[in-house]
Amino acid sequence: MTKLKVLITREFSPEWVDSLRATLPEEVEVVKKTAANSEEITTEDWKNVDVLYSGEGYPDPAIAPNLKWVQLD
């Protein structure tokens, strides 16, 4: 089974991210990469992102084909 990939680009403490991971099922992978904008995330990373939690924008849909949900804060 393919995991649902959640990318967090906001500045959260490692403890907060760990507590989030602890509440989610194994099928959800949470990746934390602090970035000021979507260009700071590599094209390779965008390919598998399903959910984005960000404070600043989102990528061009062409480079994030699996992106289904964007949560802006």
FENHUVEN-V103560 format. One record per helix or strand of 3 or more residues. SS is the DSSP state (@ for helix, = for strand). FROM is the first residue (numbers start at 1). TO is the last residue. If there is no record, write none. Layout:
ss=SS from=FROM to=TO
ss=SS from=FROM to=TO
This chain:
ss== from=4 to=8
ss=@ from=14 to=23
ss== from=28 to=32
ss=@ from=38 to=40
ss=@ from=43 to=46
ss== from=51 to=54
ss== from=69 to=72
